[in-house]
Amino acid sequence: MAEVVAAVPKKQPKRESKDAEMVTEVPYPELSSMPNGHIHPPAEDEEEDEDDDEVFVYRGADAPETVKESTPEEESKDQSPAEEQQKQENTKKDDENEEEAGADQAAAEAEMEAKQAALEAHYEAQLAQMADKLQMADSKAVRFAKMVDTLKDRLAAEGQNTEKALSETERLQKELDQTKELLASTERNYQGQLNMMTEYITNLQEAQAHQNQPR
């Protein structure tokens, strides 16, 4: 199966323009002092020629030999030991940075989980405390309701007793009035009888006195 891979930018060898390959006689005396009397192209052209854009290279089974030869693995062999060491160090630093980032992320996640657990424990404790307070309030409310019912019963009983006492007082007052009236009537009767007896005794005494007078 044909494979298409992206080739890393390769630093191409310097190419000299056709003007650089041609030997030109310097017509001016001030330019004859240059080495070999050659005119070299500006350095900017060389720098522009050195920069190549990144391209996609076909590396299938039927790819040309020239393309197959320029693989990244073979290019890596041409690197100097210093560059290889630098690359290894960079890779090691990247791995260490990734490990540190992973450790920091794990620590942050652990801290977040600890905070979440602490918050959950705090709110659970608050809920338990509120449930206990609510239960105590319910118990107090039940006791207060029983106390109110007891007071109502007592008040009703006292009301009944008061009505009974009022009825008894009215009855006793009536009996007292009747007794007073009876006493007054009896006193009047006794006084009348006493007057009659007194008058009768007086008459008897007068009659005896007349009889005892000498004739």
Rosetta silent file (secondary structure, phi, psi, omega in degrees, C-alpha in Angstrom):
SEQUENCE: MAEVVAAVPKKQPKRESKDAEMVTEVPYPELSSMPNGHIHPPAEDEEEDEDDDEVFVYRGADAPETVKESTPEEESKDQSPAEEQQKQENTKKDDENEEEAGADQAAAEAEMEAKQAALEAHYEAQLAQMADKLQMADSKAVRFAKMVDTLKDRLAAEGQNTEKALSETERLQKELDQTKELLASTERNYQGQLNMMTEYITNLQEAQAHQNQPR
SCORE:     score description
SCORE:     0.000 S_00000001
   1 L     0.000  133.621 -178.274    0.000    0.000    0.000 S_00000001
   2 L   -69.498  144.006 -177.290    1.366    3.394   -0.962 S_00000001
   3 L  -124.185  134.372  178.499    2.217    5.655    1.943 S_00000001
   4 E  -115.501  121.030 -179.078    2.276    9.439    1.912 S_00000001
   5 E  -125.872  157.102  178.944    4.292   11.126    4.669 S_00000001
   6 E   -89.865  123.964  179.107    5.235   14.725    5.346 S_00000001
   7 L   -84.824  137.176  176.851    8.899   15.389    4.857 S_00000001
   8 L   -71.381  150.298  179.768   10.587   17.695    7.285 S_00000001
   9 L   -59.213  127.973 -179.989   12.164   20.753    5.773 S_00000001
  10 L  -107.764  136.601 -179.623   15.605   19.842    4.566 S_00000001
  11 L   -78.208  108.701 -177.645   18.363   22.333    4.293 S_00000001
  12 L   -76.438  152.701  177.896   19.297   22.323    0.657 S_00000001
  13 L   -66.795  151.809 -179.233   22.888   22.999   -0.422 S_00000001
  14 L   -61.637  135.897  176.892   23.750   26.502   -1.409 S_00000001
  15 L  -115.625  130.727  178.453   23.092   27.289   -5.006 S_00000001
  16 L   -96.366  137.705  179.793   24.973   29.954   -6.756 S_00000001
  17 L   -66.863  164.840  179.830   23.270   31.900   -9.456 S_00000001
  18 H   -62.449  -29.903  178.550   24.500   31.814  -13.009 S_00000001
  19 H   -65.058  -32.786 -179.765   25.914   35.274  -12.534 S_00000001
  20 H   -72.330  -31.536 -179.109   28.162   33.899   -9.780 S_00000001
  21 H   -74.919  -24.684 -178.646   29.481   31.107  -12.041 S_00000001
  22 L   -81.788  139.003  177.390   30.404   33.528  -14.838 S_00000001
  23 L   -96.294  118.622 -175.310   33.727   35.325  -14.663 S_00000001
  24 L  -117.909  135.018  176.330   33.232   38.902  -15.567 S_00000001
  25 L   -74.419  135.770 -178.790   35.899   41.488  -16.097 S_00000001
  26 L   -83.052  118.567 -178.018   35.459   44.497  -13.870 S_00000001
  27 L   -77.446  -16.206 -175.598   35.195   47.599  -16.034 S_00000001
  28 L  -105.630  141.895 -178.147   35.804   49.948  -13.149 S_00000001
  29 H   -64.886  -33.369 -175.389   39.138   50.296  -11.412 S_00000001
  30 H   -71.663  -18.036  178.598   37.611   50.467   -7.955 S_00000001
  31 H   -93.409   -7.599 -178.060   36.041   47.024   -8.361 S_00000001
  32 L   -71.773  -14.036  179.727   39.232   45.357   -9.592 S_00000001
  33 L   -75.815   -9.992 -179.822   40.441   44.948   -6.054 S_00000001
  34 L   -69.175  151.731 -175.766   37.843   42.221   -5.446 S_00000001
  35 H   -63.586  130.538  177.154   39.257   38.655   -5.362 S_00000001
  36 H    63.296    7.621  179.724   39.679   37.100   -8.819 S_00000001
  37 H    63.744   24.426 -178.207   37.806   40.066  -10.264 S_00000001
  38 L   -93.573  150.966  173.937   34.478   38.184   -9.762 S_00000001
  39 L  -105.838  119.241 -179.150   31.141   39.765   -8.976 S_00000001
  40 L   -97.099  145.414  177.814   29.243   37.778   -6.344 S_00000001
  41 L   -68.942  160.401  179.979   25.462   38.000   -5.938 S_00000001
  42 L   -59.902  153.661 -179.947   24.071   39.610   -2.805 S_00000001
  43 H   -66.753  -24.681 -178.048   23.964   37.550    0.361 S_00000001
  44 H   -64.463  -35.778  179.294   20.175   37.947    0.572 S_00000001
  45 H   -64.675  -38.445  179.145   19.717   35.773   -2.504 S_00000001
  46 H   -65.387  -40.547 -179.482   21.721   32.990   -0.877 S_00000001
  47 H   -66.874  -37.665  179.068   19.645   33.209    2.321 S_00000001
  48 H   -66.467  -36.307  179.992   16.408   33.120    0.362 S_00000001
  49 H   -69.803  -24.225 -177.567   17.640   30.054   -1.537 S_00000001
  50 H   -75.650  -24.362 -176.765   18.438   28.270    1.724 S_00000001
  51 L   -88.858  116.060  176.212   14.837   28.479    3.024 S_00000001
  52 L  -113.297  143.043  178.332   12.610   25.784    1.548 S_00000001
  53 L   -75.709  156.549  177.305    8.917   25.372    2.371 S_00000001
  54 L   -73.297  131.838 -175.880    7.591   22.217    3.947 S_00000001
  55 L  -129.923  161.457  174.447    6.225   19.861    1.272 S_00000001
  56 E   -94.695  130.057 -175.930    4.506   16.506    1.126 S_00000001
  57 E  -116.894  130.429  177.585    6.646   13.735   -0.405 S_00000001
  58 E   -80.115  123.448 -177.285    5.251   10.517   -1.838 S_00000001
  59 L  -124.102   39.784  179.397    7.137    7.512   -0.436 S_00000001
  60 L   -72.780 -177.499 -179.554    5.182    4.601   -1.837 S_00000001
  61 L   -65.572  -31.260 -179.500    6.567    1.355   -3.169 S_00000001
  62 L   -97.621   18.856 -179.797    6.758    2.787   -6.660 S_00000001
  63 L   -73.083  152.330  177.621    8.322    6.110   -5.556 S_00000001
  64 L   -61.545  154.109 -178.892   11.552    7.199   -7.264 S_00000001
  65 H   -64.125  -32.237 -179.046   14.811    6.208   -5.657 S_00000001
  66 H   -65.717  -32.792  178.512   15.783    9.843   -5.167 S_00000001
  67 H   -75.356  -40.301 -178.843   12.700   10.374   -3.031 S_00000001
  68 H   -63.621  -31.225 -175.932   13.210    7.210   -1.010 S_00000001
  69 H   -70.956  -25.843 -175.943   16.730    8.185   -0.136 S_00000001
  70 L   -95.615   59.066  177.405   15.724   11.438    1.598 S_00000001
  71 L   -89.515  153.943  178.504   13.877    9.937    4.564 S_00000001
  72 H   -60.298  -32.008 -179.230   13.866   11.571    8.009 S_00000001
  73 H   -65.737  -40.786  179.746   15.547    8.485    9.489 S_00000001
  74 H   -71.611  -33.825  178.068   18.501    8.790    7.125 S_00000001
  75 H   -66.530  -34.016  179.740   18.680   12.510    7.647 S_00000001
  76 H   -65.509  -25.410  178.707   18.829   11.959   11.402 S_00000001
  77 H   -69.622  -27.935 -178.650   21.951    9.852   10.862 S_00000001
  78 L   -77.812   -7.744 -179.113   23.705   12.834    9.328 S_00000001
  79 L   -70.959  150.347  179.318   23.175   14.881   12.484 S_00000001
  80 L   -75.499  159.481  178.186   26.171   15.584   14.648 S_00000001
  81 H   -59.200  -34.584  179.287   26.483   14.048   18.131 S_00000001
  82 H   -64.420  -42.814  178.975   25.944   17.464   19.708 S_00000001
  83 H   -66.732  -39.710  177.440   22.669   17.910   17.866 S_00000001
  84 H   -62.558  -43.269  177.822   21.610   14.393   18.771 S_00000001
  85 H   -63.035  -42.044  178.531   22.466   15.024   22.426 S_00000001
  86 H   -62.718  -40.408  178.376   20.601   18.340   22.335 S_00000001
  87 H   -63.343  -42.884  178.049   17.624   16.582   20.825 S_00000001
  88 H   -63.193  -41.288  178.356   17.727   13.923   23.542 S_00000001
  89 H   -63.723  -41.772  178.201   17.993   16.588   26.221 S_00000001
  90 H   -62.881  -41.463  177.787   15.047   18.454   24.723 S_00000001
  91 H   -63.142  -41.401  178.585   13.058   15.237   24.616 S_00000001
  92 H   -63.530  -41.988  178.360   13.991   14.506   28.225 S_00000001
  93 H   -63.779  -40.593  178.062   12.987   18.025   29.263 S_00000001
  94 H   -62.398  -41.590  177.799    9.690   17.642   27.438 S_00000001
  95 H   -63.298  -43.183  178.785    9.082   14.347   29.239 S_00000001
  96 H   -63.258  -40.903  178.341    9.966   15.931   32.576 S_00000001
  97 H   -63.478  -40.587  177.448    7.669   18.868   31.847 S_00000001
  98 H   -64.120  -41.477  177.824    4.895   16.465   30.943 S_00000001
  99 H   -63.221  -43.141  178.052    5.504   14.500   34.149 S_00000001
 100 H   -63.313  -42.136  178.549    5.494   17.708   36.195 S_00000001
 101 H   -63.193  -41.450  177.008    2.332   18.862   34.454 S_00000001
 102 H   -63.741  -41.185  178.200    0.749   15.471   35.111 S_00000001
 103 H   -64.379  -42.291  178.502    1.842   15.593   38.758 S_00000001
 104 H   -63.465  -41.940  178.987    0.492   19.132   39.113 S_00000001
 105 H   -64.721  -41.606  177.838   -2.776   18.113   37.516 S_00000001
 106 H   -63.240  -41.819  178.272   -3.008   15.058   39.777 S_00000001
 107 H   -64.002  -41.093  178.857   -2.263   17.228   42.828 S_00000001
 108 H   -64.224  -42.011  177.953   -4.877   19.761   41.722 S_00000001
 109 H   -64.512  -41.294  178.303   -7.427   16.993   41.201 S_00000001
 110 H   -63.422  -42.737  178.358   -6.579   15.494   44.601 S_00000001
 111 H   -63.234  -41.296  178.524   -6.898   18.907   46.238 S_00000001
 112 H   -63.839  -42.274  177.900  -10.210   19.485   44.478 S_00000001
 113 H   -64.272  -39.077  178.410  -11.474   16.077   45.601 S_00000001
 114 H   -64.372  -43.825  178.043  -10.346   16.804   49.170 S_00000001
 115 H   -62.343  -42.532  179.466  -12.130   20.166   49.132 S_00000001
 116 H   -63.292  -42.051  178.185  -15.241   18.559   47.696 S_00000001
 117 H   -63.712  -40.970  178.456  -15.137   15.830   50.349 S_00000001
 118 H   -63.581  -42.039  178.439  -14.676   18.460   53.081 S_00000001
 119 H   -64.136  -43.071  178.822  -17.614   20.468   51.741 S_00000001
 120 H   -61.834  -43.433  178.532  -19.778   17.363   51.551 S_00000001
 121 H   -63.139  -41.281  179.726  -18.845   16.419   55.127 S_00000001
 122 H   -61.989  -47.895 -178.180  -19.554   19.975   56.313 S_00000001
 123 H   -69.273  -34.372  175.765  -22.959   20.113   54.654 S_00000001
 124 H   -63.880  -41.193  176.990  -23.822   16.612   55.853 S_00000001
 125 H   -63.507  -42.267  178.063  -22.972   17.679   59.414 S_00000001
 126 H   -61.672  -43.291  179.472  -25.082   20.821   58.978 S_00000001
 127 H   -64.026  -41.940  178.241  -27.993   18.758   57.659 S_00000001
 128 H   -62.942  -42.699  178.611  -27.696   16.297   60.544 S_00000001
 129 H   -63.490  -42.432  178.595  -27.614   19.160   63.050 S_00000001
 130 H   -65.267  -37.153  177.706  -30.629   20.795   61.414 S_00000001
 131 H   -64.339  -41.474  177.086  -32.476   17.464   61.452 S_00000001
 132 H   -62.589  -44.652  178.928  -31.761   17.099   65.187 S_00000001
 133 H   -62.936  -39.482  178.799  -32.950   20.650   65.841 S_00000001
 134 H   -64.963  -40.051  178.272  -36.086   20.020   63.782 S_00000001
 135 H   -64.706  -42.058  177.279  -36.783   16.838   65.717 S_00000001
 136 H   -63.193  -41.422  178.565  -36.329   18.685   69.018 S_00000001
 137 H   -63.159  -39.647  177.333  -38.619   21.465   67.782 S_00000001
 138 H   -62.982  -41.717  178.702  -41.227   18.868   66.815 S_00000001
 139 H   -62.903  -43.953  178.345  -40.984   17.300   70.276 S_00000001
 140 H   -63.462  -39.579  179.292  -41.359   20.708   71.921 S_00000001
 141 H   -63.937  -40.169  178.492  -44.313   21.504   69.671 S_00000001
 142 H   -64.189  -44.805  178.766  -45.981   18.210   70.619 S_00000001
 143 H   -63.141  -40.736  179.714  -45.427   18.881   74.335 S_00000001
 144 H   -65.273  -39.549  178.195  -46.729   22.425   73.969 S_00000001
 145 H   -63.482  -41.741  177.050  -49.812   21.172   72.133 S_00000001
 146 H   -62.926  -40.641  178.903  -50.479   18.670   74.940 S_00000001
 147 H   -63.023  -41.763  178.746  -50.019   21.442   77.514 S_00000001
 148 H   -63.275  -43.416  178.474  -52.473   23.664   75.645 S_00000001
 149 H   -61.655  -40.939  178.638  -55.007   20.844   75.500 S_00000001
 150 H   -63.086  -43.861  178.503  -54.589   20.251   79.239 S_00000001
 151 H   -63.492  -38.684  177.133  -55.077   23.947   79.984 S_00000001
 152 H   -62.025  -43.580  178.776  -58.172   23.991   77.796 S_00000001
 153 H   -61.927  -43.363  178.865  -59.571   21.007   79.690 S_00000001
 154 H   -62.712  -43.445 -179.899  -58.807   22.686   83.005 S_00000001
 155 H   -63.486  -41.834  177.711  -60.383   25.925   81.864 S_00000001
 156 H   -63.462  -42.596  178.692  -63.445   24.090   80.649 S_00000001
 157 H   -64.021  -42.830  178.414  -63.637   22.184   83.937 S_00000001
 158 H   -65.136  -35.237  176.033  -63.193   25.383   85.912 S_00000001
 159 H   -63.082  -43.448  177.276  -65.854   26.999   83.758 S_00000001
 160 H   -63.459  -42.635  178.114  -68.198   24.158   84.554 S_00000001
 161 H   -62.649  -38.138  179.104  -67.282   24.412   88.225 S_00000001
 162 H   -64.688  -42.504  177.695  -67.864   28.150   88.078 S_00000001
 163 H   -62.472  -41.733  177.699  -71.272   27.619   86.532 S_00000001
 164 H   -62.779  -41.951  179.936  -72.035   25.050   89.200 S_00000001
 165 H   -64.288  -40.083  178.557  -70.812   27.436   91.882 S_00000001
 166 H   -64.336  -42.841  178.289  -72.941   30.242   90.480 S_00000001
 167 H   -62.705  -42.655  178.961  -75.976   27.983   90.363 S_00000001
 168 H   -64.961  -38.332  178.990  -75.334   26.841   93.928 S_00000001
 169 H   -64.931  -42.702  178.222  -74.865   30.433   95.049 S_00000001
 170 H   -62.858  -41.869  179.063  -78.147   31.455   93.445 S_00000001
 171 H   -63.047  -44.381  179.462  -79.905   28.513   95.091 S_00000001
 172 H   -65.116  -36.243  179.114  -78.418   29.348   98.474 S_00000001
 173 H   -64.994  -40.646  177.620  -79.352   32.990   98.032 S_00000001
 174 H   -63.573  -44.300  178.010  -82.927   32.001   97.324 S_00000001
 175 H   -61.666  -38.315  178.526  -82.971   29.739  100.366 S_00000001
 176 H   -64.765  -41.246  178.446  -81.503   32.574  102.433 S_00000001
 177 H   -64.643  -42.403  177.910  -84.178   34.947  101.231 S_00000001
 178 H   -62.835  -41.176  179.512  -86.868   32.401  102.018 S_00000001
 179 H   -64.550  -42.868  178.275  -85.376   31.821  105.446 S_00000001
 180 H   -61.754  -41.540  179.346  -85.238   35.534  106.151 S_00000001
 181 H   -65.393  -40.481  177.953  -88.835   35.901  105.058 S_00000001
 182 H   -64.373  -41.725  178.645  -89.834   32.951  107.193 S_00000001
 183 H   -63.843  -41.352  179.470  -87.995   34.360  110.177 S_00000001
 184 H   -64.397  -41.340  178.934  -89.605   37.725  109.686 S_00000001
 185 H   -66.460  -42.496  178.903  -93.043   36.134  109.460 S_00000001
 186 H   -63.905  -38.702  178.917  -92.372   33.959  112.469 S_00000001
 187 H   -64.703  -39.453  178.951  -91.130   36.955  114.397 S_00000001
 188 H   -66.110  -40.930  179.136  -94.271   38.857  113.535 S_00000001
 189 H   -64.068  -46.224  179.540  -96.435   35.946  114.622 S_00000001
 190 H   -61.866  -39.101 -179.893  -94.534   35.516  117.845 S_00000001
 191 H   -65.330  -38.654  177.778  -94.735   39.251  118.523 S_00000001
 192 H   -65.957  -44.517  178.241  -98.505   39.199  117.971 S_00000001
 193 H   -63.313  -39.649  179.335  -98.916   36.246  120.251 S_00000001
 194 H   -63.893  -38.931  178.759  -96.668   37.898  122.828 S_00000001
 195 H   -66.104  -41.964  179.203  -98.744   41.049  122.710 S_00000001
 196 H   -62.929  -43.931  179.559 -101.929   39.034  123.115 S_00000001
 197 H   -64.960  -40.587  179.433 -100.491   37.157  126.083 S_00000001
 198 H   -63.208  -42.948  179.698  -99.242   40.351  127.644 S_00000001
 199 H   -65.109  -41.295  179.863 -102.647   41.960  127.224 S_00000001
 200 H   -62.927  -44.300  178.871 -104.359   38.875  128.625 S_00000001
 201 H   -62.936  -40.240 -179.521 -102.082   38.789  131.652 S_00000001
 202 H   -63.176  -42.997  179.756 -102.648   42.479  132.228 S_00000001
 203 H   -64.452  -40.167  178.994 -106.409   42.001  132.101 S_00000001
 204 H   -63.772  -41.841 -179.746 -106.197   39.097  134.550 S_00000001
 205 H   -64.818  -39.607  179.082 -104.154   41.142  136.955 S_00000001
 206 H   -66.003  -39.493 -179.692 -106.616   44.003  136.786 S_00000001
 207 H   -65.643  -41.672  178.016 -109.517   41.632  137.367 S_00000001
 208 H   -64.883  -37.031 -179.559 -107.841   40.121  140.399 S_00000001
 209 H   -65.714  -39.114  177.313 -107.073   43.547  141.721 S_00000001
 210 H   -66.742  -36.154  179.770 -110.752   44.525  141.512 S_00000001
 211 H   -70.544  -33.796 -176.482 -111.747   41.353  143.272 S_00000001
 212 H   -81.765   -9.272  178.886 -109.320   41.846  146.090 S_00000001
 213 L   -71.108  140.147  179.469 -110.505   45.397  146.848 S_00000001
 214 L   -69.086  148.324  179.032 -112.646   45.599  150.027 S_00000001
 215 L   -95.202    0.000    0.000 -116.280   46.274  149.493 S_00000001
